[in-house]
Amino acid sequence: MLYTIYETQRALIEPFSEFAEAAARIYQSPHSVMGQLPGAQRLSASYSLFNRLGRDYGKPVFDIQKIDVDGQSVVIDERVTLSKPFCNLLRFKRFTDDPKTLATLKEQPVVLIVAPLSGHYATLLRDTVRTMLRGNKVYLTDWQNARDIPAGEGKFGLDDYVAYVQEFIQYIQADYGNCHVVGVCQPTVPVLAAISLMATRGEKTPLSMTMMGGPIDARRAPTSVDDLATKHSHQWFENNLIYKVPRKYAGAGRAVYPGFLQHAGFMGMNPRRHMQSHWDFFQDLVKGDDGSADAHRAFYDEYNAVLDMDSAFYLDTIRIVFQEFRLMKGIWDVRNSSGELERVRPQDISQTALLTIEGELDDISGSGQTKAAHDLCTGIPAQAKEHFVMEGAGHYGIFSGRRWRKQVYPRLQAFIKKYNGNTGRRLDELAEASAAADSATDTAAKSHKRAAARAA
């Protein structure tokens, strides 16, 4: 019922929002009579703000058309390489006529970036993708809005998410032999599960896996997001946040966690900051500061664009990740495509290097939550595990913005290059070297004890 009420309200506001957009242009135009009136700029700013507060924000576009690689302009072609009901696997194909640059591109690593399914579209990682394209062949998971997926496609739970990740990895492996995987925020948990299950089955695992700002262990330094999950029962989430998609959409009847409720939650985390941001936008328009106003539009066009999540996935995530901590407790069983339960055992991963990245000021995934992956992946040699904390960065700062481009990306790229190739053999050598060092240390300690005993 709430979803229907929301849609009715939005339908009523939409004509006024469109009128406000037109009025803002009329009062802003120096060629119109209205634009010559006293206070026209302030009136235009008021209408523009009303339009942005009342409009509906659709799925943004990546709009990555060109990048620079070693001084050469490289054209980007965004294409769907594998289509699934709930997610498309995107490839950002690079083209150039320069032979030297083309040779460089062909030798670069292949990276699968797993975008979060947590309210926003995958375009939230636009800066991540654009930067990674400088040195990698890039694939990205593009999760679909559940309200647009017919109910006949069935439910989509956390187990299905894990299966999708495995299928995407294997799809890329079939073309390139292997790849590197980067999980940003929420997918760190299902990505680790997917690779763990592949390792347990004896399948080829990715060359490396990078976990960025995710809730591997949500018990560490809990944030307001973690507190919300633990303070309410699973039944509370189901009763208060799950609604059926209205008839006007293709997914009519599907139970979802609606995007508009998620957006309300995002705004509620920092209401004063958002109010101040909109007031600053109004002031920028009055002053004619187009640069600052455009920056506001770019940010909120992305921030306000939200998608519905299938209720099964959302409720599974709340229960398994944030309430029962099944991954950390070693009791998480995932149902595979054959209907069988498989235990998630990160300790079985031995042929994949691990990098974890956290933001010092992350208020979504607290300090140490992502680093917890190191405690689970005991089969990976210590020398093949790295952890990096980006000082001064919040959650979004580790994958978007200046700190990401200047400090996080170079660290991530160096790690990927280090393990691009025969990672399995390299990790085996590291494991043997570590075992030999431990043995030598143990022998030395025993020798020292014997010498001490003789001296006594």
C-alpha positions as CSV (number, residue, x, y, z in Angstrom):
1,M,0.0,0.0,0.0
2,L,2.8,2.4,0.9
3,Y,4.4,1.9,-2.5
4,T,1.1,2.8,-4.3
5,I,0.7,5.9,-2.1
6,Y,4.2,7.0,-2.9
7,E,3.6,6.5,-6.7
8,T,0.3,8.5,-6.5
9,Q,2.0,11.3,-4.6
10,R,4.8,11.4,-7.2
11,A,2.3,11.5,-10.1
12,L,0.6,14.5,-8.5
13,I,3.9,16.4,-8.0
14,E,5.3,15.6,-11.4
15,P,3.4,18.2,-13.4
16,F,4.3,20.9,-10.9
17,S,7.9,19.8,-11.0
18,E,7.9,20.1,-14.8
19,F,6.3,23.5,-14.6
20,A,9.0,24.6,-12.2
21,E,11.7,23.5,-14.6
22,A,10.1,25.6,-17.4
23,A,9.6,28.6,-15.1
24,A,13.2,28.4,-14.0
25,R,14.4,28.7,-17.6
26,I,12.1,31.6,-18.4
27,Y,13.2,33.6,-15.4
28,Q,16.9,32.8,-16.1
29,S,16.8,33.7,-19.7
30,P,18.1,37.2,-20.5
31,H,16.1,37.2,-23.7
32,S,12.7,36.9,-22.0
33,V,10.6,39.6,-20.4
34,M,10.3,37.7,-17.2
35,G,14.1,37.4,-17.0
36,Q,14.4,41.2,-16.9
37,L,12.1,41.6,-13.8
38,P,13.7,42.5,-10.4
39,G,14.5,39.4,-8.5
40,A,14.3,37.2,-11.6
41,Q,17.5,35.3,-10.6
42,R,16.1,34.4,-7.2
43,L,12.8,33.3,-8.6
44,S,14.6,31.1,-11.2
45,A,16.7,29.6,-8.4
46,S,13.6,28.9,-6.3
47,Y,11.9,27.1,-9.2
48,S,15.0,25.2,-10.1
49,L,15.3,23.9,-6.5
50,F,11.7,22.9,-6.4
51,N,12.1,21.0,-9.6
52,R,15.1,19.0,-8.3
53,L,13.3,18.2,-5.0
54,G,10.1,17.0,-6.8
55,R,11.4,15.3,-9.9
56,D,11.9,11.6,-10.5
57,Y,15.5,10.5,-11.1
58,G,16.0,7.7,-13.6
59,K,19.0,5.4,-14.1
60,P,22.1,7.5,-14.9
61,V,24.4,6.7,-17.7
62,F,28.1,6.0,-17.4
63,D,29.0,8.4,-20.3
64,I,32.6,7.2,-20.4
65,Q,33.5,8.0,-24.0
66,K,37.2,8.5,-24.0
67,I,40.1,8.1,-21.6
68,D,43.8,9.0,-21.8
69,V,46.4,6.2,-21.8
70,D,50.0,7.4,-21.9
71,G,49.1,10.6,-23.7
72,Q,46.9,8.8,-26.3
73,S,43.2,9.2,-26.6
74,V,41.4,5.9,-26.3
75,V,37.7,5.4,-27.3
76,I,35.4,3.5,-24.9
77,D,32.6,1.3,-26.1
78,E,30.2,0.2,-23.4
79,R,28.6,-3.1,-24.2
80,V,26.6,-5.9,-22.5
81,T,28.6,-9.1,-22.8
82,L,26.3,-11.3,-20.7
83,S,22.7,-10.7,-19.8
84,K,21.0,-12.2,-16.8
85,P,17.5,-11.4,-15.4
86,F,18.8,-9.5,-12.4
87,C,22.2,-8.3,-13.7
88,N,24.1,-7.5,-16.9
89,L,27.8,-8.0,-17.2
90,L,29.2,-4.9,-18.9
91,R,32.4,-4.6,-20.8
92,F,34.1,-1.3,-21.4
93,K,35.9,-2.1,-24.6
94,R,38.9,0.2,-25.5
95,F,39.8,1.2,-29.0
96,T,42.8,3.0,-30.5
97,D,44.5,3.4,-33.8
98,D,47.9,3.9,-32.3
99,P,49.9,0.6,-32.6
100,K,52.0,1.1,-29.5
101,T,49.1,2.0,-27.3
102,L,47.1,-1.0,-28.7
103,A,50.0,-3.3,-27.9
104,T,50.0,-1.9,-24.3
105,L,46.2,-2.3,-23.9
106,K,46.4,-6.0,-25.0
107,E,48.9,-6.9,-22.3
108,Q,47.0,-5.2,-19.5
109,P,45.2,-7.2,-16.7
110,V,41.5,-8.2,-16.9
111,V,39.5,-6.9,-13.9
112,L,35.9,-7.7,-12.8
113,I,34.5,-4.9,-10.7
114,V,31.5,-6.2,-8.6
115,A,29.3,-3.2,-7.9
116,P,27.2,-3.0,-4.8
117,L,23.5,-3.9,-4.9
118,S,22.6,-1.6,-2.1
119,G,20.3,1.1,-3.4
120,H,22.2,3.0,-6.0
121,Y,23.0,1.9,-9.6
122,A,26.3,0.7,-10.7
123,T,27.0,4.1,-12.2
124,L,28.0,5.1,-8.7
125,L,31.3,3.5,-9.6
126,R,31.7,5.7,-12.7
127,D,34.9,7.2,-11.4
128,T,36.2,3.8,-10.3
129,V,35.6,2.4,-13.8
130,R,37.1,5.4,-15.7
131,T,40.2,5.3,-13.6
132,M,40.7,1.5,-13.8
133,L,40.4,1.7,-17.6
134,R,43.8,3.4,-17.7
135,G,45.6,0.2,-16.9
136,N,43.0,-2.7,-17.2
137,K,40.4,-4.4,-19.3
138,V,37.4,-3.7,-17.2
139,Y,34.1,-5.7,-16.7
140,L,31.4,-4.5,-14.3
141,T,28.2,-5.9,-12.8
142,D,25.2,-3.8,-13.6
143,W,22.5,-4.8,-11.2
144,Q,18.9,-4.2,-12.5
145,N,16.0,-2.5,-10.8
146,A,13.9,-5.3,-9.3
147,R,10.6,-3.4,-10.1
148,D,11.4,-3.9,-13.8
149,I,11.9,-7.7,-13.5
150,P,8.8,-9.8,-14.1
151,A,7.7,-11.8,-11.0
152,G,7.8,-14.9,-13.2
153,E,11.7,-14.7,-13.1
154,G,11.4,-15.8,-9.5
155,K,13.1,-14.5,-6.4
156,F,16.7,-13.3,-6.2
157,G,18.4,-14.1,-2.9
158,L,22.0,-13.8,-1.6
159,D,22.7,-17.3,-2.8
160,D,21.8,-16.2,-6.3
161,Y,24.1,-13.2,-6.0
162,V,27.0,-15.6,-5.1
163,A,26.1,-17.8,-8.1
164,Y,26.0,-14.7,-10.5
165,V,29.5,-13.7,-9.3
166,Q,30.8,-17.2,-9.9
167,E,29.3,-17.3,-13.4
168,F,30.7,-13.9,-14.3
169,I,34.2,-14.9,-13.2
170,Q,34.0,-18.2,-15.1
171,Y,32.7,-16.3,-18.2
172,I,35.8,-14.0,-18.2
173,Q,38.1,-16.9,-17.4
174,A,36.8,-18.7,-20.5
175,D,38.0,-15.7,-22.7
176,Y,41.2,-14.7,-20.9
177,G,42.3,-17.6,-18.8
178,N,41.8,-15.7,-15.6
179,C,41.1,-12.4,-14.1
180,H,41.3,-10.2,-11.0
181,V,38.2,-9.3,-8.9
182,V,37.4,-6.1,-7.1
183,G,34.4,-6.0,-4.7
184,V,33.2,-2.6,-3.6
185,C,31.3,-2.3,-0.3
186,Q,28.4,-4.7,0.0
187,P,29.6,-7.4,-2.5
188,T,32.8,-8.0,-0.5
189,V,30.9,-10.7,1.4
190,P,29.3,-12.6,-1.6
191,V,32.5,-12.2,-3.6
192,L,34.5,-13.8,-0.8
193,A,31.9,-16.6,-0.6
194,A,31.9,-17.1,-4.4
195,I,35.7,-17.5,-4.6
196,S,35.7,-19.7,-1.4
197,L,33.3,-22.1,-3.0
198,M,35.3,-22.2,-6.2
199,A,38.4,-23.0,-4.2
200,T,36.7,-25.7,-2.2
201,R,35.5,-27.4,-5.4
202,G,39.0,-27.3,-6.8
203,E,38.1,-24.8,-9.5
204,K,40.4,-22.1,-10.9
205,T,40.1,-19.0,-8.7
206,P,40.9,-15.4,-9.7
207,L,44.5,-14.2,-9.6
208,S,43.7,-11.7,-6.9
209,M,40.7,-10.4,-5.0
210,T,40.4,-6.9,-3.6
211,M,37.9,-6.0,-0.9
212,M,37.0,-2.3,-0.6
213,G,35.1,-1.0,2.4
214,G,32.8,-4.0,3.0
215,P,31.1,-5.6,6.0
216,I,33.1,-8.8,6.2
217,D,32.8,-8.7,10.0
218,A,30.0,-6.2,10.8
219,R,30.7,-6.7,14.6
220,R,33.9,-4.6,14.4
221,A,33.6,-0.8,15.0
222,P,29.8,-1.0,14.3
223,T,28.3,2.0,12.4
224,S,24.8,3.4,12.4
225,V,24.1,0.9,9.5
226,D,25.2,-2.0,11.7
227,D,23.3,-0.7,14.7
228,L,20.1,-0.5,12.7
229,A,20.4,-4.2,11.7
230,T,21.1,-5.4,15.2
231,K,18.5,-3.3,17.1
232,H,15.6,-4.6,15.0
233,S,14.4,-8.2,14.5
234,H,14.3,-9.9,11.1
235,Q,10.5,-9.8,11.3
236,W,10.6,-6.0,11.8
237,F,12.5,-5.5,8.5
238,E,10.1,-7.7,6.7
239,N,7.0,-6.0,8.1
240,N,8.1,-2.4,7.8
241,L,10.4,-2.2,4.7
242,I,9.1,-4.8,2.2
243,Y,6.3,-3.9,-0.2
244,K,4.8,-5.2,-3.5
245,V,5.6,-3.5,-6.8
246,P,2.6,-1.6,-8.2
247,R,0.8,-2.8,-11.4
248,K,2.3,0.0,-13.6
249,Y,5.7,-1.7,-13.6
250,A,6.9,-4.9,-15.3
251,G,7.8,-6.4,-11.9
252,A,4.2,-6.0,-10.6
253,G,3.6,-8.1,-7.5
254,R,7.3,-8.7,-6.7
255,A,8.2,-8.1,-3.1
256,V,10.9,-5.5,-2.8
257,Y,12.7,-3.1,-0.6
258,P,11.7,0.1,-2.5
259,G,14.3,2.5,-3.6
260,F,12.4,5.5,-2.3
261,L,12.6,4.0,1.3
262,Q,16.3,3.4,0.8
263,H,16.8,7.0,-0.4
264,A,14.9,8.3,2.7
265,G,17.4,6.3,4.8
266,F,20.4,7.8,3.0
267,M,19.1,11.3,3.5
268,G,18.3,10.5,7.1
269,M,21.9,9.6,8.0
270,N,23.1,13.2,7.4
271,P,20.0,15.4,7.1
272,R,21.7,18.7,8.0
273,R,24.5,18.1,5.4
274,H,21.9,17.5,2.7
275,M,19.8,20.6,3.7
276,Q,22.9,22.7,3.7
277,S,23.9,21.4,0.3
278,H,20.6,22.3,-1.2
279,W,20.7,25.8,0.4
280,D,24.2,26.3,-1.1
281,F,22.8,25.2,-4.5
282,F,20.1,27.8,-4.2
283,Q,22.7,30.5,-3.3
284,D,25.0,29.4,-6.1
285,L,22.2,29.9,-8.6
286,V,21.4,33.3,-7.3
287,K,25.0,34.3,-7.5
288,G,25.4,32.8,-11.0
289,D,28.0,30.3,-9.9
290,D,27.3,27.8,-12.6
291,G,30.3,25.6,-11.8
292,S,29.3,24.9,-8.2
293,A,25.6,24.5,-9.2
294,D,26.6,22.0,-11.9
295,A,28.7,20.0,-9.4
296,H,25.6,19.8,-7.1
297,R,23.5,18.6,-10.0
298,A,26.0,15.9,-11.0
299,F,26.3,14.6,-7.4
300,Y,22.6,14.5,-6.7
301,D,21.6,13.2,-10.1
302,E,23.5,10.1,-9.0
303,Y,22.7,10.1,-5.3
304,N,18.9,10.5,-5.9
305,A,18.8,7.7,-8.5
306,V,17.9,4.5,-6.6
307,L,16.6,1.1,-7.5
308,D,14.4,-1.5,-5.8
309,M,16.0,-4.6,-4.3
310,D,14.3,-8.0,-4.3
311,S,13.1,-8.7,-0.8
312,A,14.8,-12.1,-0.6
313,F,18.3,-10.6,-1.3
314,Y,17.8,-7.7,1.2
315,L,16.4,-9.9,4.0
316,D,19.1,-12.6,3.4
317,T,21.8,-9.9,3.7
318,I,20.3,-8.5,6.9
319,R,20.1,-11.9,8.5
320,I,23.3,-13.6,7.3
321,V,25.7,-10.6,7.2
322,F,24.5,-8.1,9.9
323,Q,22.6,-10.3,12.4
324,E,24.0,-13.8,12.4
325,F,27.5,-13.1,11.1
326,R,27.6,-16.5,9.5
327,L,30.7,-15.8,7.4
328,M,32.8,-15.0,10.4
329,K,31.4,-17.8,12.4
330,G,32.1,-20.4,9.7
331,I,28.5,-21.5,9.5
332,W,27.4,-20.0,6.2
333,D,25.9,-22.6,3.8
334,V,25.1,-21.4,0.2
335,R,22.6,-23.3,-1.9
336,N,24.0,-24.0,-5.4
337,S,22.2,-24.4,-8.7
338,S,21.6,-28.1,-8.0
339,G,19.8,-27.3,-4.8
340,E,22.7,-28.6,-2.6
341,L,24.1,-26.7,0.3
342,E,27.8,-25.9,0.3
343,R,29.7,-24.6,3.3
344,V,31.6,-21.3,2.7
345,R,35.3,-22.0,3.6
346,P,37.6,-19.0,2.9
347,Q,40.4,-21.0,4.4
348,D,40.4,-23.1,1.3
349,I,41.5,-20.2,-0.9
350,S,45.2,-20.7,-1.6
351,Q,45.8,-19.5,-5.2
352,T,44.4,-16.0,-5.0
353,A,46.2,-13.0,-3.5
354,L,44.2,-10.7,-1.2
355,L,44.1,-6.9,-0.8
356,T,41.8,-5.2,1.6
357,I,41.2,-1.4,1.5
358,E,39.4,0.7,4.2
359,G,38.7,4.4,4.6
360,E,39.9,5.9,7.9
361,L,36.6,7.9,8.3
362,D,34.2,5.3,6.8
363,D,30.8,5.7,8.5
364,I,29.2,2.8,6.6
365,S,31.8,-0.1,7.0
366,G,33.7,0.6,10.2
367,S,37.4,0.2,10.8
368,G,38.5,-3.4,10.7
369,Q,35.4,-4.8,9.1
370,T,37.1,-5.4,5.7
371,K,40.4,-6.3,7.2
372,A,38.7,-9.3,8.8
373,A,39.0,-11.1,5.5
374,H,42.7,-11.7,6.4
375,D,41.6,-13.7,9.5
376,L,39.4,-16.0,7.4
377,C,41.8,-16.5,4.4
378,T,44.4,-18.6,6.3
379,G,45.3,-20.6,3.2
380,I,46.8,-17.6,1.5
381,P,50.5,-17.0,2.4
382,A,51.0,-13.9,4.6
383,Q,53.2,-12.4,2.0
384,A,50.4,-12.4,-0.5
385,K,48.0,-10.5,1.7
386,E,48.0,-6.7,2.0
387,H,45.9,-4.2,3.8
388,F,45.7,-0.4,3.1
389,V,43.9,2.3,5.1
390,M,43.3,5.6,3.2
391,E,43.8,8.3,5.8
392,G,41.2,11.1,5.7
393,A,38.8,9.1,3.4
394,G,35.2,8.3,4.1
395,H,33.3,5.5,2.5
396,Y,33.0,7.0,-1.0
397,G,36.5,8.4,-0.9
398,I,38.1,5.0,-1.3
399,F,36.6,4.4,-4.8
400,S,35.7,7.9,-6.0
401,G,37.3,11.3,-6.0
402,R,40.7,12.7,-5.6
403,R,42.0,10.3,-3.0
404,W,40.9,7.4,-5.0
405,R,42.6,8.5,-8.2
406,K,45.8,9.8,-6.6
407,Q,46.4,7.3,-3.7
408,V,44.1,4.3,-3.7
409,Y,44.2,3.4,-7.4
410,P,48.0,3.4,-7.6
411,R,48.2,1.0,-4.7
412,L,45.5,-1.2,-6.1
413,Q,47.0,-1.2,-9.6
414,A,50.5,-2.1,-8.3
415,F,48.9,-5.1,-6.4
416,I,47.1,-6.3,-9.5
417,K,50.2,-6.1,-11.6
418,K,52.2,-7.9,-9.0
419,Y,50.0,-10.9,-9.2
420,N,49.1,-10.8,-12.9
421,G,50.3,-14.0,-14.4
422,N,51.0,-17.4,-12.8
423,T,49.8,-16.4,-9.3
424,G,49.3,-20.0,-8.2
425,R,52.9,-20.9,-8.7
426,R,54.0,-17.6,-7.1
427,L,51.8,-18.2,-4.0
428,D,53.1,-21.8,-3.7
429,E,56.6,-20.5,-3.7
430,L,55.7,-17.9,-1.0
431,A,54.1,-20.7,1.1
432,E,57.2,-22.9,0.8
433,A,59.5,-20.0,1.6
434,S,57.3,-19.1,4.6
435,A,57.3,-22.7,5.8
436,A,61.1,-22.9,5.4
437,A,61.5,-19.7,7.4
438,D,59.2,-21.0,10.2
439,S,61.2,-24.3,10.2
440,A,64.5,-22.4,10.4
441,T,63.2,-20.2,13.2
442,D,61.9,-23.2,15.1
443,T,65.3,-25.0,14.7
444,A,67.2,-22.0,15.9
445,A,64.9,-21.7,18.9
446,K,65.4,-25.3,19.9
447,S,69.2,-25.0,19.4
448,H,69.2,-21.9,21.7
449,K,67.2,-23.8,24.3
450,R,69.7,-26.7,24.2
451,A,72.7,-24.3,24.5
452,A,71.0,-22.6,27.4
453,A,70.4,-25.9,29.1
454,R,74.0,-27.0,28.7
455,A,75.3,-23.6,30.1
456,A,73.1,-24.1,33.1
